[in-house]
Amino acid sequence: MDSWMQILIELGILALIGLIYYVIQKRRIIYHDKNEIFHKLDELHYVLNEFLHDKDSEAYYASLNEFIGKLDDILQYPTIEGVITLIDSFPQVDVLPEDIMQKLNEIREQMNFHRVSKGSSN
């Protein structure tokens, strides 16, 4: 009987260590992913500014410039909820280059992951 109790205690300790390791790794992955999202947003900000340079007379200028202003605010006070709201409100512009759309889609994909992970952790 003593040997069974000792084995169960060791298995319990091993399971606890595994759980702690899992939680620490999950936090590290999410932290790294959030930093990567903000880095991609910074790149998107730069690329959008380059795209809008000397295009004041275009019809989409006002909506993209407003989006860039909101992006500035998000980059100053970064929150995932703010990024999700911002990316969902991206204006529909048909003339954007493929690299901008690709960056935007990458950010949306990561945001979908955070929506799912946030919903499952509550």
C-alpha positions, 0 to 999 in steps of 0.5 A, spaced: 500 500 500 505 504 501 508 503 494 502 505 491 501 511 495 508 513 493 507 512 486 500 516 486 504 522 489 510 522 484 505 522 479 501 528 482 507 532 482 509 530 475 503 532 473 503 539 477 510 540 474 507 539 467 501 543 468 506 549 470 510 548 464 504 548 460 502 555 463 509 558 462 510 556 455 503 558 453 504 565 456 510 566 453 507 564 446 502 569 447 506 574 449 511 573 443 505 573 438 502 580 441 509 583 440 509 580 433 502 583 432 504 590 434 511 589 430 506 588 424 502 594 425 508 598 425 510 595 418 503 596 416 503 604 418 509 605 415 507 602 408 500 605 408 504 612 409 508 611 404 502 609 399 498 615 401 504 620 400 502 625 394 495 622 393 491 627 397 486 628 391 484 620 391 477 618 393 480 613 398 485 618 402 480 621 407 478 614 409 485 611 409 488 617 413 483 616 418 485 609 419 492 611 420 490 616 425 487 610 429 493 606 428 497 611 431 493 611 437 493 604 438 501 604 437 501 609 443 497 605 447 497 598 445 491 593 447 489 587 443 482 589 444 483 595 440 487 592 435 481 587 433 476 593 433 481 597 428 482 591 424 475 590 423 474 597 421 479 597 416 476 601 410 474 597 403 479 600 398 480 596 391 487 600 389 491 597 395 497 594 393 498 586 394 503 587 400 499 591 404 493 586 403 498 581 405 500 584 411 493 586 413 491 579 412 496 576 416 494 581 422 487 578 421 489 571 422 493 572 428 487 576 431 482 571 429 487 566 434 487 571 439 479 572 439 479 564 439 484 563 445 481 569 449 474 566 448 476 559 451 480 562 457 474 565 460 
